[in-house]
């Protein structure tokens, strides 16, 4: 499974907003500059994230975007599903009720696709934006320590 730019850039955008959580609205221009992304493309992504209740927008000169919930309450899974749709590796395991296959009772590959799907969901639904912030802080601390050791 490979995520599209929608999922990858959307997660980066949400991380930037989470990292600045509590500081008021953040402009897409600043997010685009920080992440090296197209502001026009980000506008399309935030429209979807806003529609799905993950973001709020504030109009005006000091406007921008902010998370609709605390970073600990937004999972990577909710962001990726918002932007990518269902992340199942095969059509037969997207929705148990909609994709009834006449061979499903005897299909060994379907079992594999279900396990892959479940594993992906378990991972992405267990990681929050707060977890990403905490990990970023750990990375920055390690970097700072390494620089101090070199001096």
Steps between C-alpha positions, in 0.01 A plus 500: 500500500629842408341821621436780254628854545160583649562273797868583540466878464180505703671324790791747482253789504311360796828444683599865451162612633532261794853619574365854519185401689382769741680781317196608300432455131797412278510618139532246223782711361708436812419128492590482130831679562589284801429175316609610151157435350269679260260734678240452224510123546471533877185709454336201334606268781389722785158536338453123536641493853272788600197329344579189703519697825875479559573870440346839562569810296517859617450782253676832499847647505603285797305201372604155399435146612506316829415155620139447603614274787803455720788315325455204736148455361590484130648178364712453193229257386228765507716734291597238245144369463376855452742564216554154349172325567510135598852360538423132448754325274233324289142579401364181655587623852394863476157448650399157619137543398540670162760278335360155540703259294368158409841353584554682829447193719780319319731783399834488676616831352198681646618396845839655423339824378292516819808455718690766309202737525460436871872549564502830312195622690644393835814703436347817358219506752742467791712804407372847583628840398616538861711188459658659193571821694660299780714310250605827334609633838706183557666542161580865572643410843725234345615747236573765762693250713705387201588860409606569861719190504674612181588841648 
